[in-house]
Amino acid sequence: MPTLETEVLVVGGGSTGAGVARDSAMRGFATILVERGDLATGTTGRFHGLLHSGGRYAVKDPVAAKECVDENPIVRRIAADCVEDTGGVFVSTPWDDPAFGDQFVKGCRETGIPVEEVPVAEVLRKEPRLEPGITRAFAVPDANVDPWKLVSANTRSARAYGATILPYHRVLGLELDGDRVVGARVEDEVKAEEVEIRAELVINAAGAWAGQIAHFAGCVVNVAPGKGIMIAMNHRLVNTVINRCKPPSDGDIIVPIRTVSVIGTTDVHVADPDELEITPAEIDEMLDEGEKLVPGFRQARALRVWAGTRPLYTPEDVADTRDVSRTHVVLDHATRDGVEGLLTITGGKATTFRLMAEQAVDAACEKLGVERECRTADEALPGSEDERYYWLGSRARAQEPVPNAEEIICECELITRTHLTEAISRGGRPNGLDDIRRRVRLGMGPCQGGFCIYRTTGILHQLEELDHEAANSALLEFLQERWKGVQPILHGDQLRQARLDDWIFQGLLGVGHLPG
Ligand SMILES: Cc1cc2nc3c(=O)[nH]c(=O)nc-3n(C[C@H](O)[C@H](O)[C@H](O)COP(=O)(O)OP(=O)(O)OC[C@H]3O[C@@H](n4cnc5c(N)ncnc54)[C@H](O)[C@@H]3O)c2cc1C
């Protein structure tokens, strides 16, 4: 069995694990990160996309609110290229108690969240699709954040500091020497072989799966997975993050992100974090709640629905995951369970990933008996050095002054051939078309890959010298994966689009009968 040696082994390639790997490598530790799938395919790649101001938690969960408001400006600074500064507004609709606005402002002031009551007419002028019966509105510094860019920037930085990042490496078990964790047994899922990784310290950053990893060392970590669904609408129904001004509940936020807007979410306690089934009732509820913010929401074109599971740490079993704090914990299993060599970092938000990583690596320094300062709040991530926010028009601007000078591969997301081929070569050999999708947001617009994906398959075939069977199966796999999120919500114009895609792929290409 191949064996690797390291000081720190990080388990989990979501925002937390990527942040921990970066911080650990920046502080000079030999670091390896393992992730069972592609990077950011756990909760981080399935979240709502909101860089929280903290407003959502200002009344009910002040600790989480304070963490968000402290980290929000840091993430804006170090990861500017991943953030779009949309701003956010909390609105009292006719279904909400306007008096809650006073509690909201009080909560914001007490936790340090910049908040300002703004005239409703001004908000409606800026966001004309909003419910006209809104009675109060409060502006806060919400924004959106692209999870794949964020994780990719962190792992690129970690690599530059010497870390090894191993996607498609699933932890099968932790290696113990007496009551000390000394590494992990890992399955390399691409080569289908087992690898042993010996480490001085294992940091379990497996999010909602953290309980499963800790269990390998005989420790009990109670992570209650809270499933939430989200629906992407085909364009920007709003340009500001819109929150209902009421205690957190279902379907009360619309986040405009890149070319779409996303409504969410729900919070249902599930037994297993991989249990992501979506029911028609949940979809209906989202669409009904959407109507309360944007009248006519049900008639807009819904592209896709998906679910993710929150890593909610709770010392006791709970019936309702909404009652669990959104803050995070660092657990030292030596003091807690008598097992040396293992830390768990779980809970929290994508917004607070950097703080979570800092606290986990502080604990690692203490355990390894060294004092090394954290610099992740000061050093910008790759691509964000100029501290300029992502701007929605940037891909269109890159086409100017001569539009159509370059071949466009994905019309919905304005991805040119050069942009695509650079992303393919920069990120290393892609593991399927879904991997390319995450790198550049390919196929995420209204046609859901209908026009761009056969072009991309051809380009990948040529660039990566895939044989025709591998190219065919990559195409089929992508279509099947997309279908999972499209099928539960098909109606109206999107159903017409799906029929057209079906004619292209089944009728013209006969994709199901291609060799491979
Ligand atoms: C519906 C929903 C909406 C949300 N919206 C927001 C929001 O708008 N803003 C915000 O800030 N936060 C939001 N959150 C919270 C946020 O998404 C999470 O807190 C955060 O992404 C968790 O990151 P993580 O790295 O800890 O976990 P993950 O991203 O889940 O990473 C853990 C990784 O561990 C891997 N793993 C599991 N088992 C193994 C194994 N055996 N071997 C190797 N790897 C393994 C998984 O594949 C996974 O990739 C939302 C969460 C949900 C569910």
Ligand as a Chemical Component Dictionary entry (heavy atoms), coordinates in Angstrom:
data_LIG
# 
_chem_comp.id                   LIG 
_chem_comp.type                 NON-POLYMER 
_chem_comp.pdbx_formal_charge   0 
_chem_comp.three_letter_code    LIG 
# 
loop_
_chem_comp_atom.comp_id 
_chem_comp_atom.atom_id 
_chem_comp_atom.alt_atom_id 
_chem_comp_atom.type_symbol 
_chem_comp_atom.charge 
_chem_comp_atom.model_Cartn_x 
_chem_comp_atom.model_Cartn_y 
_chem_comp_atom.model_Cartn_z 
_chem_comp_atom.pdbx_ordinal 
LIG C1  C1  C 0 -29.396 24.784 2.552 1  
LIG C2  C2  C 0 -28.198 25.497 3.095 2  
LIG C3  C3  C 0 -28.011 26.847 2.829 3  
LIG C4  C4  C 0 -26.891 27.504 3.357 4  
LIG N1  N1  N 0 -26.700 28.820 3.054 5  
LIG C5  C5  C 0 -25.609 29.457 3.520 6  
LIG C6  C6  C 0 -25.361 30.791 3.122 7  
LIG O1  O1  O 0 -26.102 31.370 2.334 8  
LIG N2  N2  N 0 -24.258 31.395 3.622 9  
LIG C7  C7  C 0 -23.384 30.753 4.461 10 
LIG O2  O2  O 0 -22.406 31.380 4.878 11 
LIG N3  N3  N 0 -23.586 29.480 4.830 12 
LIG C8  C8  C 0 -24.671 28.808 4.375 13 
LIG N4  N4  N 0 -24.892 27.511 4.715 14 
LIG C9  C9  C 0 -23.941 26.850 5.609 15 
LIG C10 C10 C 0 -22.677 26.465 4.848 16 
LIG O3  O3  O 0 -22.996 25.989 3.578 17 
LIG C11 C11 C 0 -21.904 25.411 5.588 18 
LIG O4  O4  O 0 -21.761 25.743 6.925 19 
LIG C12 C12 C 0 -20.509 25.230 4.999 20 
LIG O5  O5  O 0 -20.542 25.179 3.601 21 
LIG C13 C13 C 0 -19.897 23.961 5.550 22 
LIG O6  O6  O 0 -18.618 23.796 4.990 23 
LIG P1  P1  P 0 -17.733 22.584 5.457 24 
LIG O7  O7  O 0 -16.465 22.666 4.709 25 
LIG O8  O8  O 0 -17.656 22.566 6.939 26 
LIG O9  O9  O 0 -18.573 21.302 5.021 27 
LIG P2  P2  P 0 -18.684 20.625 3.519 28 
LIG O10 O10 O 0 -18.689 21.660 2.476 29 
LIG O11 O11 O 0 -19.813 19.697 3.593 30 
LIG O12 O12 O 0 -17.311 19.852 3.450 31 
LIG C14 C14 C 0 -17.107 18.619 4.098 32 
LIG C15 C15 C 0 -16.512 17.674 3.085 33 
LIG O13 O13 O 0 -16.129 16.459 3.716 34 
LIG C16 C16 C 0 -16.201 15.469 2.718 35 
LIG N5  N5  N 0 -16.209 14.125 3.304 36 
LIG C17 C17 C 0 -17.217 13.504 3.949 37 
LIG N6  N6  N 0 -16.853 12.266 4.292 38 
LIG C18 C18 C 0 -15.569 12.083 3.853 39 
LIG C19 C19 C 0 -14.660 10.995 3.881 40 
LIG N7  N7  N 0 -14.981 9.815  4.429 41 
LIG N8  N8  N 0 -13.433 11.176 3.330 42 
LIG C20 C20 C 0 -13.075 12.349 2.749 43 
LIG N9  N9  N 0 -13.924 13.404 2.675 44 
LIG C21 C21 C 0 -15.155 13.281 3.231 45 
LIG C22 C22 C 0 -17.502 15.788 2.000 46 
LIG O14 O14 O 0 -17.540 15.214 0.704 47 
LIG C23 C23 C 0 -17.487 17.305 1.984 48 
LIG O15 O15 O 0 -17.038 17.829 0.744 49 
LIG C24 C24 C 0 -25.965 26.812 4.177 50 
LIG C25 C25 C 0 -26.157 25.445 4.413 51 
LIG C26 C26 C 0 -27.252 24.790 3.864 52 
LIG C27 C27 C 0 -27.428 23.334 4.086 53 
# 
loop_
_chem_comp_bond.comp_id 
_chem_comp_bond.atom_id_1 
_chem_comp_bond.atom_id_2 
_chem_comp_bond.value_order 
_chem_comp_bond.pdbx_ordinal 
LIG C1  C2  SING 1  
LIG C2  C3  SING 2  
LIG C2  C26 DOUB 3  
LIG C3  C4  DOUB 4  
LIG C4  N1  SING 5  
LIG C4  C24 SING 6  
LIG N1  C5  DOUB 7  
LIG C5  C6  SING 8  
LIG C5  C8  SING 9  
LIG C6  O1  DOUB 10 
LIG C6  N2  SING 11 
LIG N2  C7  SING 12 
LIG C7  O2  DOUB 13 
LIG C7  N3  SING 14 
LIG N3  C8  DOUB 15 
LIG C8  N4  SING 16 
LIG N4  C9  SING 17 
LIG N4  C24 SING 18 
LIG C9  C10 SING 19 
LIG C10 O3  SING 20 
LIG C10 C11 SING 21 
LIG C11 O4  SING 22 
LIG C11 C12 SING 23 
LIG C12 O5  SING 24 
LIG C12 C13 SING 25 
LIG C13 O6  SING 26 
LIG O6  P1  SING 27 
LIG P1  O7  DOUB 28 
LIG P1  O8  SING 29 
LIG P1  O9  SING 30 
LIG O9  P2  SING 31 
LIG P2  O10 DOUB 32 
LIG P2  O11 SING 33 
LIG P2  O12 SING 34 
LIG O12 C14 SING 35 
LIG C14 C15 SING 36 
LIG C15 O13 SING 37 
LIG C15 C23 SING 38 
LIG O13 C16 SING 39 
LIG C16 N5  SING 40 
LIG C16 C22 SING 41 
LIG N5  C17 SING 42 
LIG N5  C21 SING 43 
LIG C17 N6  DOUB 44 
LIG N6  C18 SING 45 
LIG C18 C19 SING 46 
LIG C18 C21 DOUB 47 
LIG C19 N7  SING 48 
LIG C19 N8  DOUB 49 
LIG N8  C20 SING 50 
LIG C20 N9  DOUB 51 
LIG N9  C21 SING 52 
LIG C22 O14 SING 53 
LIG C22 C23 SING 54 
LIG C23 O15 SING 55 
LIG C24 C25 DOUB 56 
LIG C25 C26 SING 57 
LIG C26 C27 SING 58 
# 
